[in-house]
């Protein structure tokens, strides 16, 4: 297993992270019980995976409870880093939601109890809260770090300007700053490359990727002529949204062609592509059963060739939005490495255009 540094922190995490949203869930998402969770965690520990991601909102706290119970046994906690999140509604009261000091402090204590631990290794704000001053949110997170209840903090599902505000608020007060962000990123959805990947590279944030297979769409099981009878998207699951179904199937066709040639699963191809993208630290894998976990874990040992990577890049490439197309026309003599990660692949195309 390869380990990468999480942003500018001194923490090293495995390139694969175990996601636990299926723990104690529903049939649509996955309903892994305690015994199944124990087996899956052992598979991941044996493979060298050291980061385990949950959230207080996953199945109303049950995911954290199951993860905590599993890690509390057989010395597993000493081998594992726990990541969890706060932001979404956890009760009926007006303060049972958001990123106020009240809600953050209350939910951190609740998560610690459910996880059966004295400290959360990575505490992440799960979504933007535009009603709470960012200074209040960052001060509350810093207080948890100073109290020793949280080691590192991160964000998830923020925009580029949200991250900038948060980092500025922390830096002004010499407070704990985000070391990572957890984002949606895949061959189906490369929107993060416009703002979130560049700000991570510039500001030293590690990138953790959620739903790298687009909820299973990129596994190779969903094809133009049909798909599985069960799974998230069969029941109308809306994450991620599909705006261009033909392009999605073009991407899937390329994934499947490479997978069949190499004798691996489509999932391994899609995961390997992500692990080679600029700025990516770790990809969060999940599974409704142990065979899916085993297949995803194998992606850590699979490498795409340069030609295969170029094919995947080309078929999945999003349009270059403003101001980036304008920078490609007029600023190529003054672009940084981070700029070129986004703009570079389009440069020759625009010259020909």
Buried (B, 14 or more C-beta within 10 A) or exposed (E): BEBBBBBEBEBBBBBBBBBBBBBBBEEBBBBBEEEBBBEBBBBBBEBBBBBBBBBBBBBEBBBBBBBBBBBEEEEBBEBBBBBBBBBBEBEEEEEBBBBBBBBBBBBBEBBBEBBBBEBBBBBBBBBBBEEBBBBBBBBBBBBBBEEEBBBBBBBBBBEBEBBBBBBEBBEEEEBBBBBBBBBBBBBBBBBBBBBBBBBBBBBBBBBBBBBBBBBBBBBBBBEEEEBEEEBBBEEEBEEBEBEEEEBBBBBBBBBBBBBEEBEBBBBBBBBBBBBEBBBBBBBBBBBBEBEBBEBBBBBBEBEBEEEBBEBBBEBBBEEBEEEBBEBBEEEBEEBEEBBBBBBEBBBEEEEEE
